[in-house]
Amino acid sequence: MTAEVRAPLRSDARDNRGRILVIARAAFAAEGLDVPIREIARRAGVGVATVYRHFRTKEALLAEAFAEQLASCRAVVEDGLAAADPWRGFCLVIERLMEVHALDRGFARAFTSQLPGITHFAADRDRTLRLLLRLVRRAKEAGDLRDDFVLEDVSLALMANEGIRAETPELRVAASRRFAALMIQSFRADPVLTPLPPAVRLPLSRVELSRARSSGTRSAP
């Protein structure tokens, strides 16, 4: 197989490429994968043609934007596998996935997204999922993880974790730690009730505020 040889980029081209990646990573993480290339180009202050000059397809841009997050996912799972106790390793993975995801929405999207046509991204993602599956099997064989647990439950937990809204990153992390503890208890074959991390007071949504007002509920002084 012949490797593609790229000519060195000029400084302005390197700057454009870097800015496009920063903008794309933030947009995809915050708004999902459907943000159009035209919008990425507008926010980066370049033309659409410039984006395609650096990234031949949107999928190629997605893959490179999420490369760092996918590597972080793999590192988390590898650390879990290295733990002597499979259950403790599994708990560490859930806790760290939730905590990092609370600070970086792109983390979960990199972990759960499938990008058709990007072979190396799919291969790296599949390797990470195989490592996680190995850890899941070990935890089940040790009798700690419930038998009906499946990998999709991790995706569900991350999707629920994405719904956490808090005023600061620190509060998001604190809330996600408590949520992770709840999830871990639900995943255990023989649940052991242990004290949860402190609860975090989260802001009410507009719908909740409206319902509270209509029912006559008043905030505590």
Secondary structure as UniProt FT lines:
FT   HELIX           11..31
FT   TURN            33..34
FT   HELIX           37..44
FT   HELIX           48..54
FT   HELIX           58..65
FT   HELIX           67..82
FT   HELIX           86..103
FT   HELIX           105..112
FT   TURN            116..117
FT   HELIX           119..141
FT   TURN            142..143
FT   TURN            147..148
FT   HELIX           152..161
FT   TURN            162..163
FT   HELIX           169..187
FT   HELIX           206..214
FT   TURN            215..216
//
